[in-house]
Amino acid sequence: MSRFDTISFLTDYGTTDEFVGVVHSVIRQLSPEVRVIDITHEIPAHDVRHGGLTLARAAQYLAPGVVLAVVDPGVATARKAIAVEVGDGESILVGPDNGLLAPAVAMVGGATRAVEITNPEFQLAAPGPTFAGRDVFGPAAAHLCNGIDLLELGPEIDPATLTPGMMPITRIEDGNLVAEVLWTDRFGNLQLNVDPEEISALGDRVELRFDGRARTGVRHHTYAAIPTGEVGLVVDSYGLMSIAFDRNSAADELGIGTGDEVILAGIGDEARSLGVVTPVTLKEKP
């Protein structure tokens, strides 16, 4: 009897090459009843941080089962292949130990067990070591769905020794909030690592400083409420502040994107010093 019936799959493979389809087919042969849900395969190549943040945003909405995530610039090096159990067995995350899995693990309450994937019995024989998604991670995910115990994959390791994810947090400088663009979505909205409470003292109009320029951002409840040409500040579906335009790309209009610094400051008589910084949580699951 199957233990899990769902694998949620994220990579930087793209869809031009055969990589995604091959991993699907390997899983299908090993665990025919399992449904594979593609989260995305468009993570920028080798961008572990982007993959980790994407997985963290998705984690609390994924079906219980196995999460298979592969953004692995260190493939075939000394980095470990790991499987991390969360929720006392409700789900297991499979992927490289390079920080990719860490934000999602934290988002759902932390690891209960972890192993290094070393047992060749649950891997494919490989002509070369550079396609771990096909030969190591995909088979491990499929066999976990078939009901093998986590410890059959390899030796148990202390979850505290796993590579942490890098989640930028805001800081206060000269009474202003220094933030970073976490994510640029396909509509050009710029998600900041800013909780709405962090800027509540600044009121509805906030000065945004970036790249040697300044614009006024105005808080609105929806994208459609932003007047034409105005820079909007909207609480997005993950509970974070996003810079947005109505039916236009903030990234294109402002010329900034993921990883860029944005300073949020009070305007004129409304300017107030900010004294408390709350790290970004993305609505962490208890």
Secondary structure, DSSP 8 states (H G I E B T S, - for coil): --S--EEEEEES--SSSSHHHHHHHHHHHH-TT-EEEEEES-S-TT-HHHHHHHHHHHHTTS-SSEEEEE--TTTTSS--EEEEEEGGGTEEEEEETTTTSHHHHHHTT-EEEEEE---GGGS---SSSS-HIIIIIHHHHHHHHHT--GGGSS-B--GGGS--------EEETTEEEEEEEEE-TT--EEES--GGGGGGG-SEEEEEETTEEEEEEEESSSTTS-TT-EEEEE-TTSSEEEEBTTB-HHHHHT--TT-EEEEE--GGG-----------SS---
